Amino acid sequence: MSSILAVAGVEVRRFLRDRSNIFFVFIFPLVLILLLGSQFGAGSGQAHVSVAGGTGSELERKVAGQLEADGLRVTYGSPETVRAELSRGRTDVGVFISDAAAAAFDDGQQADLEVVMSAQSGAQAALQSVRTSVQAVDTEQRQLAALQDAGVSRDEAAAALDQARTTVQRPHLEIVDTSNVTQEFRGLGQFDLGAAQQLLLFVFLSSLTGAATLIQARRLGVISRMMASPVTSWEAIAGQALGRFGIAVVQGAYIMVGTALLFGVDWGNLLLAGLILAFFAAVAAAAAMVIGSVFDNDAVSSGVGVGLGLVLAGLGGSMVPPEFFSETLQTVSRATPHRWAYDAFAVVQRHDGGLADIVPQLVVLAAMAAVLLALGAFLLQRSLNRAL
């Protein structure tokens, strides 16, 4: 066992000695998850409204308070700043309150607001929410005006409306989207989906591209010298596989911990998520053994590894969620380990599933790992007798 661990340690050190691997294994995945989550994350659907002008006025307080009460994210800035944010897509809707509008509101007169929508895809829905909030403020002012016209003082009218809001139960409307896709992603955090997808993409991709170190070890005679020492062939092969498995698990665990701490990603049951990662890493390590044993040129193996890794990731749902696939592509995607690991993560993350719920996915991943490992060991044994 010590011989296997020693061989695995050598492979890990050889992999980390290449500084470019450190960037693509530990830095780039988190950057990509941040970018994808910021643009397409589930949580990014909260409308963002920027309010400009009317600072300290009653109109600003009423409008901003109603917007926040209706679940919109409200920020404040100067008119120039808000217009710049709109042009850059950093806010969905800008509400501009002029001094004349604030004064008219204080006098009980009609106050005109300038509302500008950005070109963002979700800006139209945000605009409708803003209109609803502003109409609620307008309705309250009309109620106050009607009571005042009936001879009630403004303070008494405001107190009566406050009492009515607390004693009268408003009708509640709940809109339920019956779309299966919408229900599937319901409750996901902004970075949750992208984190799981990118974890599978990079763990597999890094493993395949790291197969170049196996070719270099064969070319430089590292494996031959191992075989000349008191190390059996199966120990050398097991050490090679364990080294690649260790690299994949460390990268996956790093992504899981990093996204949880930096982006608040909810991985569900951490033990089950770690188990899924371990099974998927075993498949990735075995696939790297096959790539590293078939090819004799490390540059070619890296190119094949990148191409194969991206294709499998795309088919397996690591780029576009498989819920959007056609039925035919759904069937094809199940030939990839990414799809089975994606489904397992979905069960744990979105549905609070237990071990029994992910057993089918784990069995398939284990079978894939066993077949690829056996093939990789056979090919590596043959490659040791082949001149490079």
C-alpha positions, 0 to 999 in steps of 0.5 A: 500500500505504501508503494501505491501511495508513493506513486500517487504522490509522485503523480500529484507533484508532477501535475502541480509542478506545471503552474498553468494547471494551478490556474485552470484547476483552482482559479479559473473555475471560480471566476467562471462560476462568478461570471455565469452566476452574475449573468444567468443565475437563478437568483439574478431574477430579483428586479433591481430599481435605482431611485434618483432625485427627491432625496429626503422627500415624502415622495421618495420615502413612499415610493422606495418603501413600497418598492422594497415592500414588493420585493424589489431591490432598491438602490439610490444615486444621482441622476447621472449615476443611475443613467450610467447604470441603465446604459451598462445594464447594472440596473433594470429600471431607473425612477427619477423624482424631480423637485417639482414632483416632490413638491406637488406630492407634498401639496396633494397634487399630481406628481409625475415620475420619470421611469426609464427601463434598461435593455436587460432581458428582465427589465420588462417584468421589472417595469411592471413591478415598478408600475404596480408599486407606484400605483399602490402609492397613488391609491393611498394618496387618493384615499387620503384625498377622498377622506380629506374632502369628506372633512377628515383631517390629514392626520386622522385620515392617515391613522384611519388608513393605517388601522384599516391596513392592519385590520382588513385582510387583503386578498392573496394571489398566488401564481403557480407556474405549471412548467416542469422546467420552472418547477425543477429550478424553483428555489435554486440560489443564484450560483447553485446551478452553475457551480454544479455544472462547472464542477463536473466540467472542470474536474473531468477536463482537468483529469483528461488534460492531465493525462499528458503527465502520464505520457511524460512519465512513460517517455522519461522512463519514470514508470520503467524505473518504478517497475525496476524497483520493488514495485509490482506492475499492478501497484504502479498502475494503481498508484497512477490511477490513485494519483489522478483520482486524488487530483480530481477529488481535491479540485472538486472539493476545492470548488465545492468549499470555495463556492459555498464560502464565496457565493453561498452555494447550497450543495445540500447534504455535504456527505452525499455531495462528496460521495457523488464527487468521489464516484465522478472523480473515479470515472474522470481518473480512469478516463485519463488513464485511457487517454494517457495510455493510448497516445504517445504525444503529450500535446496530442493527448492534451488536445484530445482531452480538451475536445473530448472533455468539452463535448462530453460536458456539453452533452452531459448538461454542464453547459446547458441544463439537460432539462432544456434538451430534446428527448433524443438529446436527453437519451444521448446525454445519458451515455456521459458520466456528466449527466448521471452526476448532474442528476445526482447533484440535482436530487441532493441540491434541489430535492433534499434527496437521501442516499437511496435516491441517488443509488441508481446514479452512483451505480452507473458511475461506478460501472463506468469507472470500473470499465474505464479503469480496467481498460486503462490498466490494460492499455498502460500495461501494453504501452510500457512495452511500446517504444516512445 
